[in-house]
Amino acid sequence: MAETPTASSQFTAFWLFARKDSWQDAVHPDWDQGVEQFAGVLAGVDPEVTVRGVYSCMGLRADVDLIIWVHAPRLDQLSQLAVHLDQTLIGRSLRRVDGYIGTAGMSQYDPTHGPAFIKGLPARRYLSVYPFTKTPEWFLIHFEERRTMMIEHGKLGAAWPNLLTNTVESFGIQDQEFIVALEDDDPKDIVDMVKKLRDAEVRIYTSVDTPIYLGERMSTEDALATIRG
């Protein structure tokens, strides 16, 4: 999987799948061929499309089995990949439970801060991803005051230097305003950091930050093996 973005601003998508009721009857007779086909689509994508990770949610969520995280310079490149995946044997046997899309670049509050995937940092083992929306009052606060609170928020998270943060904007194209994706090799670090961030003043301006989906990053083949059933 490629891991270095090709542009400073990228569209990204988190696709969340569950197996359809017909899953076993549909895929088990041609399992090896189905896995090869599905993995081949992800491996052979447009060179400008990056597959950040394929994640198994087995044992982690009751309603989602698989997460695929991708990003590209243009949204239509992601849509085309979605079409190709849907046309595979395994793709036709998966139900899209949810899907977050947005666009990401460097932070308006700190130009040196931006999503880990934009900066080309390697993905971690675990992914925690969720929608995020601020209260209306947040956007009525003067920019410098908002910036001060966000800097405080960032300082609280500095105690976990190996934890990767990714904030993506979805204004006007999905229900949430942002997507937050946290990555770490130890999910306990995610728990500890998010708990600490509750101390930040900016927390009072949070309106929505659930549902939270947790997945473990694997090769496409290994992730599919966990959900074979």
C-alpha positions in Angstrom: 0.0 0.0 0.0 1.3 3.5 -0.8 1.5 5.8 2.2 2.8 9.1 0.9 0.2 11.7 -0.2 0.8 13.4 -3.6 -0.7 16.7 -2.8 -0.9 19.2 0.1 -4.7 19.0 0.2 -6.5 15.7 -0.2 -10.0 14.2 -0.2 -10.3 11.3 2.1 -12.9 8.6 2.7 -13.5 6.1 5.5 -15.8 3.3 4.3 -17.4 1.2 7.0 -18.7 -2.2 5.9 -20.7 -5.1 7.4 -21.3 -8.5 5.9 -24.7 -9.0 4.3 -26.9 -11.9 5.5 -26.1 -13.7 2.3 -22.3 -13.4 2.9 -21.4 -17.0 3.5 -23.5 -18.5 0.6 -22.1 -15.8 -1.7 -18.4 -15.8 -1.0 -17.4 -19.2 0.5 -17.6 -21.2 -2.7 -15.1 -18.8 -4.4 -13.3 -17.4 -1.4 -9.7 -17.5 -2.7 -10.7 -16.0 -6.0 -12.9 -13.4 -4.2 -10.1 -12.3 -1.9 -7.6 -12.1 -4.8 -10.1 -9.9 -6.8 -10.9 -7.6 -3.9 -7.2 -7.2 -2.9 -6.3 -6.7 -6.5 -8.6 -3.7 -6.9 -7.1 -2.0 -3.8 -3.6 -2.8 -4.9 -4.1 -1.6 -8.5 -5.8 1.7 -7.9 -5.0 5.0 -9.6 -1.4 5.9 -8.7 -2.8 9.2 -7.2 -5.1 7.2 -4.8 -3.5 6.1 -1.5 -5.0 3.2 0.5 -4.1 4.3 4.0 -5.3 1.1 5.5 -7.7 -1.8 5.6 -9.0 -2.5 9.2 -10.7 -5.4 10.8 -13.4 -4.5 13.4 -14.0 -8.1 14.5 -14.5 -8.1 18.3 -14.3 -4.3 18.3 -17.8 -3.2 17.0 -21.0 -5.2 16.7 -22.3 -3.3 13.7 -19.1 -2.9 11.5 -16.8 -5.6 10.2 -14.3 -3.8 8.0 -13.0 -0.2 7.5 -11.2 1.0 4.4 -9.4 4.4 4.5 -8.4 6.0 1.3 -7.4 9.5 0.1 -6.7 11.2 -3.3 -6.4 14.7 -4.8 -9.9 14.5 -6.3 -13.1 13.1 -4.9 -14.1 11.4 -8.2 -11.0 9.2 -7.9 -12.3 7.8 -4.6 -15.8 7.4 -6.1 -14.3 5.4 -9.0 -12.5 3.1 -6.5 -15.8 2.6 -4.6 -17.5 1.5 -7.8 -14.7 -1.0 -8.6 -14.8 -2.5 -5.1 -18.6 -2.8 -5.3 -18.4 -4.7 -8.5 -16.2 -7.5 -6.9 -17.7 -10.7 -5.4 -16.8 -9.6 -1.9 -17.9 -6.0 -2.5 -21.3 -7.2 -3.6 -21.5 -9.2 -0.3 -20.7 -6.3 1.9 -23.2 -3.6 3.1 -22.0 -0.1 3.5 -23.0 0.8 7.1 -21.6 4.3 7.0 -19.0 6.3 5.2 -17.2 9.6 6.1 -15.8 11.8 3.4 -14.0 15.2 3.6 -11.0 17.2 2.6 -7.9 17.8 4.6 -5.0 20.2 4.6 -2.9 22.1 7.2 -4.6 23.6 10.2 -5.9 27.2 10.0 -4.8 27.7 13.6 -1.3 26.4 13.2 0.1 26.1 9.7 2.8 23.6 10.9 0.1 21.2 12.2 -1.9 19.0 9.9 -3.2 15.4 9.5 -0.6 12.7 9.8 -1.6 11.2 6.5 -1.1 14.6 4.7 2.4 14.8 6.2 3.3 11.3 5.0 3.6 9.7 8.4 3.2 5.9 8.3 -0.1 4.5 9.5 -0.3 2.9 12.9 -1.9 -0.4 13.9 -5.2 0.9 15.4 -7.6 3.4 14.0 -10.3 5.3 15.9 -12.5 7.3 13.7 -15.6 9.4 14.4 -17.7 12.3 13.2 -17.3 15.7 15.0 -19.4 18.8 15.1 -19.0 22.0 17.0 -21.8 24.0 18.6 -23.0 27.1 16.7 -21.5 29.3 19.4 -18.0 28.1 18.5 -18.0 29.8 15.1 -19.2 33.1 16.7 -16.1 33.4 18.9 -13.3 35.7 17.6 -10.7 33.8 15.6 -7.8 34.6 18.0 -9.8 33.3 21.0 -10.6 30.1 19.1 -6.9 29.8 18.1 -5.8 30.1 21.7 -8.1 27.4 22.9 -7.0 25.1 20.1 -3.3 25.6 21.0 -4.2 24.7 24.6 -5.9 21.6 23.2 -2.8 20.7 21.2 -0.5 21.1 24.2 -2.6 18.6 26.2 -2.1 16.0 23.5 1.6 16.5 23.3 2.2 14.0 26.0 1.5 11.3 23.4 4.0 12.0 20.6 3.6 8.6 18.9 -0.2 9.0 18.6 -1.2 10.3 15.2 -4.1 12.8 14.7 -6.0 13.4 11.5 -8.7 16.1 11.3 -10.7 16.3 8.1 -13.3 18.9 7.1 -16.8 17.9 5.9 -18.6 21.2 5.9 -21.5 21.2 3.4 -20.9 17.7 2.0 -21.9 15.5 5.0 -23.8 15.8 8.2 -20.8 16.3 10.4 -18.4 19.3 10.2 -15.2 17.3 10.8 -14.0 13.7 10.8 -11.4 12.8 13.5 -9.1 9.9 13.0 -6.7 8.8 15.7 -3.9 6.3 15.1 -1.7 4.4 17.5 -0.1 1.0 18.0 -1.5 0.9 21.5 -5.2 1.7 21.8 -4.6 2.5 25.5 -2.8 5.6 24.4 -5.9 6.7 22.5 -8.0 6.2 25.6 -5.6 8.2 27.8 -5.2 11.1 25.4 -8.9 11.5 24.7 -9.6 11.4 28.4 -7.0 14.1 29.0 -8.4 16.3 26.3 -11.6 16.5 28.3 -9.7 19.0 30.5 -9.5 21.5 27.6 -11.9 24.5 27.6 -12.7 23.9 24.0 -14.6 20.7 25.0 -17.7 22.8 26.0 -18.1 23.6 22.3 -18.4 20.0 21.2 -21.9 19.1 19.9 -21.3 15.6 18.3 -18.4 13.2 18.6 -20.0 9.7 18.2 -20.3 7.0 16.9 -16.7 5.9 17.4 -15.4 3.1 15.2 -12.2 1.2 16.1 -10.3 -1.0 13.7 -7.1 -3.0 13.6 -4.9 -2.4 10.5 -4.0 -5.5 8.5 -3.2 -6.6 5.0 -6.3 -6.8 2.8 -6.0 -10.6 2.8 -5.6 -10.9 6.6 -8.5 -8.4 7.3 -10.8 -10.4 5.0 -9.7 -13.6 6.7 -10.9 -12.3 10.1 -14.4 -11.7 8.7 -14.7 -14.9 6.6 -17.0 -16.5 9.2 
